[in-house]
Structure formats: structure tokens, C-alpha cells
Amino acid sequence: MAGPRAIEIEGRRYAWHTVGSGPPLILVSGYGGTGTDWDPTFLAHLARRFEVICPDNRGMGESELGEEELTIAAMAADVEALLDALEIEAAVLAGWSMGGFVVQRLAESAPGRVSALGLIGTHPGGPAYVPCADTGAFKRLVDHSGTPREQASRLISVLFPPERVAAIEAEVGDVVAAARARLDHRALDAQEAALVAWRRREPPPPLAGPPPAVVLHGGLDELIAVGNAVPLAERWGAEARVFDDCAHAVMTQEAAAVAAAIVAVSSAAG
């Protein structure tokens, strides 16, 4: 992966990383994630078709937090500023979890900038949002207590099915812990407020001519209920695909299939 490259937005550094070549795909990460945190197998599949552009959300990685309130709309505006800086009129956008909120918001506010949408493990917010029956997974996700290694273990436990946790821990637990140690807790707190605000947002306006879209969700997702796949697909006129044996990190567990679905929806855009 190449980078980071960076621009200045209203006095803040905003950074991104790239891999692959071809038409642009903006890939937006979720809560606490950076542009370098994506599963390498997933990236490799996408990079066969696209130049994959992976921004560090505001306050994450090499991007500065700044003083402005952190909202989903603000993060979407950062992505639009990146498109401007790269002189990209329109791009395929894909987002996971909170990143899915960001790409939806940009598609709502500037539909001409989005040629296709990949919505991974995410939800529409507002009245259509389907909450999880058990909030325990979200509480573990946003628990900053303990050592970075303990935080990593909690994170892995909510992203993957129970039978996969031990193997993932052994493979990448120390890497995840090192990433957790570098996080700015002010940015995490701000992202948590943005997550809650998206759930509670006013009913979004009707869409006029939405881009081709695909919804991809894990059937075992404990963070964002799989029941969100249908209302999300209905909003965007999208196909919904549920991977029954996957949890929240569906693009890691089914890297080839999720990447192929994004390639297919981008092809539908022409």
C-alpha cells in the first residue's frame, strides 16, 4: 500500500493511502479504523479492478482531528474534499460500519459524486434503524479500559464469530493491540457521539435516482443487526446479500465474495 498522501482541509491534515490501479474506489473504514487497517486479502481483490483510495477518517491515523464537531456529515465532506483534490468527478464509494454512514451521507448530499455504492455491515439510521436485541457487543466495542491488548481482545470478540476468535487472536492480536495503543481517545469519543447521532437522525429525504448499490451483511453481526439489511436495501434500491456464517467483519471473512459484489455493482454503473 502506498502513502500516506495528504491535503489540508480548513487547516487540518487529511491523509489517505492507495493500492492498485484502475478507476477510483474510495473505501471508508469504520469506528476506530484507519486506511491501513483493511484486510489485505480484501484489498488485493479490489486492487485487481480499482485504484483503492483508503482515507484516514478525521482524528485517525495520519489525519488530524481539528476543532470542528465531528459528525457523519463532516466526515462525508472530507471525502468530497478528497475527490476535489484528486480531480475525481465521481467515484465508486464503499464503506464498512460507520464508513457506510459516511458514504451514504455523501451520496445523499452530493449524488453526482457517487457512481456506485457498496454498503458493508451498516445501517440507514433514523426511523428505519433496527437495533440489536443485546447492546453488550456495542458496549465492548467502545470500552477504552484496560491495556491495548485487552482492548484488542474485546474488539476481535465483537467482529468475528466465536469459533473464529481464538485463531484471529493468535494471528493478529498483537497487531490490533499496537494499533489500539496509537488511537486518540478524543477522536474515539467524538466518533461514538457521531454513531449515536446517526442512529437518531431525522428521517432522511427521499432519493431521486440513487446510484447502483449493494448491501452486504453478516448474518451473525452483533454490532449492527442483520435486520438492517432489508430497509437499507429498500432505501437505495439495492440488492441485499447476507452471509449467514459471518459476523460484523464480513469483508474479512468473505473477502473474495464481498469484493466481487462491489466490482459487480460498479460495472452496473457503466
C-alpha positions in Angstrom: 0.0 0.0 0.0 1.3 3.4 -1.0 1.2 6.5 1.2 0.3 8.3 3.1 -0.5 11.3 0.9 -2.3 14.3 2.5 -4.1 17.5 1.8 -5.1 20.3 4.1 -8.8 20.9 4.8 -9.6 24.0 6.8 -6.2 23.9 8.5 -6.4 20.1 9.2 -4.2 17.4 7.7 -6.3 14.7 5.9 -4.4 11.7 4.8 -5.1 8.6 2.6 -3.3 5.5 1.3 -3.7 3.8 -2.1 -3.3 0.4 -3.7 -4.0 -0.9 -7.1 -4.7 0.8 -10.4 -7.8 1.5 -12.4 -10.9 3.6 -11.8 -11.1 5.1 -8.3 -12.8 3.4 -5.4 -13.0 5.3 -2.1 -13.0 2.8 0.8 -14.1 4.3 4.1 -13.4 2.5 7.3 -15.5 2.2 10.5 -15.2 3.3 14.1 -11.6 3.5 15.3 -10.2 2.3 11.9 -7.6 3.8 9.7 -6.9 3.5 6.0 -4.2 0.8 6.6 -6.4 -1.4 8.8 -8.2 -3.2 5.9 -7.8 -7.0 5.5 -5.0 -7.4 2.9 -6.8 -10.2 1.0 -9.9 -8.0 0.6 -7.7 -5.1 -0.6 -5.9 -7.4 -3.1 -9.2 -8.5 -4.6 -10.3 -4.9 -5.0 -7.0 -3.7 -6.3 -7.3 -6.0 -9.3 -10.0 -3.7 -10.6 -9.6 -0.3 -8.9 -7.2 2.2 -7.6 -8.4 1.8 -4.0 -8.2 5.0 -2.0 -8.3 4.5 1.7 -8.7 7.7 3.8 -7.9 8.0 7.4 -11.1 9.4 8.9 -10.7 12.6 10.9 -8.7 12.1 14.0 -7.5 8.6 12.9 -4.1 7.6 11.6 -2.4 10.5 9.8 -5.5 12.7 9.7 -5.8 15.4 12.3 -9.0 15.8 14.4 -9.3 19.6 14.4 -11.6 21.7 16.5 -14.8 21.4 14.5 -17.5 19.0 15.8 -17.1 15.5 14.4 -20.2 14.4 12.6 -21.0 11.9 9.9 -21.8 14.9 7.6 -18.3 16.4 8.4 -16.6 13.1 7.5 -18.6 12.9 4.3 -17.5 16.5 3.5 -13.9 15.4 4.0 -14.3 12.6 1.4 -15.8 15.1 -1.0 -12.9 17.4 -0.5 -10.6 14.5 -1.3 -12.4 13.9 -4.5 -12.0 17.6 -5.4 -8.2 17.4 -4.6 -7.8 14.3 -6.8 -9.9 15.9 -9.5 -12.3 12.9 -9.5 -15.7 13.9 -10.7 -17.4 10.7 -9.4 -16.2 7.5 -7.9 -17.4 4.2 -6.5 -17.8 4.5 -2.8 -17.7 1.6 -0.3 -18.0 1.9 3.4 -18.0 -0.5 6.3 -20.0 0.1 9.5 -19.5 3.8 10.4 -17.9 4.2 7.0 -21.2 3.1 5.5 -22.9 6.0 7.2 -20.2 8.4 5.7 -20.7 7.2 2.1 -24.5 7.2 2.4 -24.3 10.8 3.6 -22.2 11.8 0.7 -24.5 10.1 -1.7 -27.4 12.0 -0.2 -25.7 15.4 -0.2 -23.8 15.2 -3.5 -25.3 12.3 -5.5 -23.4 13.3 -8.6 -20.1 12.4 -7.0 -21.1 8.8 -6.4 -21.2 6.3 -9.3 -22.0 3.2 -7.2 -22.2 2.3 -3.5 -21.0 -0.7 -1.5 -22.6 -0.8 1.9 -20.9 -3.3 4.2 -22.2 -4.1 7.7 -24.0 -0.8 8.1 -27.5 0.7 8.6 -29.6 3.6 7.3 -30.0 5.5 10.5 -33.2 7.3 11.6 -36.5 5.6 12.0 -35.5 2.7 9.7 -32.7 1.7 12.0 -33.1 -1.8 13.6 -31.4 -2.0 17.0 -29.7 -5.1 18.2 -31.6 -7.1 20.9 -28.4 -7.1 23.0 -26.3 -4.0 23.4 -23.4 -5.9 25.0 -21.3 -6.0 21.8 -21.5 -2.3 21.3 -20.5 -1.7 24.9 -17.5 -3.9 24.4 -16.6 -2.1 21.2 -16.5 1.4 22.9 -14.9 0.2 26.1 -11.5 2.0 26.3 -10.5 0.4 29.6 -7.6 -1.9 30.1 -4.4 -2.4 28.2 -4.2 -2.1 24.4 -4.0 -6.0 24.3 -7.2 -6.3 26.4 -8.9 -3.8 24.1 -7.8 -5.8 21.1 -9.3 -8.9 22.5 -12.6 -7.2 23.1 -12.6 -5.8 19.6 -11.8 -9.1 17.9 -14.6 -10.8 20.0 -17.3 -8.5 18.5 -16.0 -8.5 14.9 -15.8 -12.3 14.4 -17.9 -15.4 15.2 -17.0 -17.1 18.4 -15.4 -20.1 16.7 -13.0 -17.8 14.8 -11.9 -15.6 17.7 -9.0 -17.7 19.0 -7.4 -18.1 15.6 -7.8 -14.4 14.8 -6.4 -13.5 18.2 -3.3 -15.7 17.6 -2.8 -14.3 14.1 -3.4 -10.5 14.5 -4.0 -9.8 18.2 -0.7 -8.1 18.8 -1.0 -6.1 15.6 -4.5 -4.9 16.6 -3.1 -4.1 20.1 -0.4 -1.9 18.6 -3.0 -0.1 16.5 -5.2 0.5 19.6 -2.2 2.0 21.5 -1.9 4.7 18.9 -5.5 5.8 18.9 -6.6 9.3 20.2 -9.3 8.7 22.7 -10.7 12.2 22.0 -11.3 11.1 18.4 -12.9 7.8 19.6 -15.3 9.8 21.9 -16.2 12.1 19.0 -16.9 9.1 16.7 -19.0 7.5 19.4 -21.2 10.6 19.6 -21.5 10.6 15.8 -22.6 6.9 15.8 -25.4 7.7 18.2 -26.4 10.8 16.3 -26.7 8.8 13.0 -29.0 6.3 14.7 -31.2 9.1 15.9 -31.1 11.2 12.8 -34.2 12.7 11.3 -35.9 10.7 8.5 -33.6 11.2 5.5 -35.0 12.8 2.4 -36.3 10.5 -0.4 -33.7 9.7 -3.0 -34.0 10.8 -6.6 -32.2 8.4 -8.9 -29.9 6.7 -6.4 -26.7 5.1 -7.8 -26.4 1.3 -8.2 -25.8 -0.1 -4.8 -25.2 -3.4 -3.0 -25.8 -4.2 0.7 -23.5 -6.8 2.3 -24.1 -8.0 5.8 -23.1 -10.8 8.2 -25.9 -13.0 9.5 -24.2 -13.2 12.9 -23.5 -9.5 13.3 -23.9 -8.5 16.9 -23.0 -4.8 16.4 -25.3 -3.9 13.6 -28.3 -6.2 13.4 -28.8 -8.1 10.2 -32.4 -6.8 10.2 -30.9 -3.5 8.9 -30.0 -5.1 5.5 -33.6 -5.0 4.2 -34.5 -1.4 5.0 -31.1 -0.3 3.8 -31.5 -2.1 0.5 -35.0 -0.7 0.1 -33.8 2.8 0.6 -31.0 2.5 -2.0 -32.9 0.2 -4.4 -30.1 -2.3 -3.8 -29.6 -6.0 -3.7 -29.0 -7.3 -0.2 -26.7 -10.2 0.4 -26.5 -11.8 3.8 -23.5 -14.1 4.6 -25.1 -16.4 7.2 -21.9 -17.5 8.9 -20.2 -14.1 9.2 -20.2 -11.5 11.9 -19.5 -7.8 11.7 -16.2 -8.0 9.8 -17.9 -9.8 6.8 -15.3 -8.4 4.3 -12.5 -10.2 6.2 -14.4 -13.5 6.5 -15.7 -13.5 2.8 -13.1 -11.2 1.2 -13.4 -12.5 -2.4 -17.2 -12.6 -2.4 -17.6 -9.1 -0.9 -15.0 -7.6 -3.3 -16.7 -9.3 -6.2 -20.1 -7.8 -5.2 -18.5 -4.3 -5.2 -16.9 -4.9 -8.6 -20.3 -6.1 -10.0 -22.2 -3.1 -8.7 -19.6 -0.8 -10.1 -20.0 -2.4 -13.5 -23.7 -1.8 -13.4 -22.9 1.9 -13.1 -21.4 1.8 -16.6 
